[in-house]
Amino acid sequence: MIKEIKKSNSIELLTTLASREREVFDLIVSGQRTKEISDQLNIKPNTVSTIKKVIFRKLKVSTNIELFKIAQECELV
């Protein structure tokens, strides 16, 4: 029951991400670093860092590990 509530809350938070933010979220969760993400999405590393800050704020986390936990709760990894 608690796991289902966490999953529901995490999914709800993920829906607040814009499409580019979701792309960056997925790449972070897959283990890619800022430079790799910028190369793949053809954007500047500073832009990736800015998007990452927005993601952290929207998802109420402060580390990549916490992002990964959200992805796990949503069964994305």
Secondary structure, 3 states (H helix, E strand, C coil): CHHHHHHHHHHHHHCCCCHHHHHHHHHHHCCCCHHHHHHHHCCCHHHHHHHHHHHHHHHCCCCHHHHHHHHHHCCCC
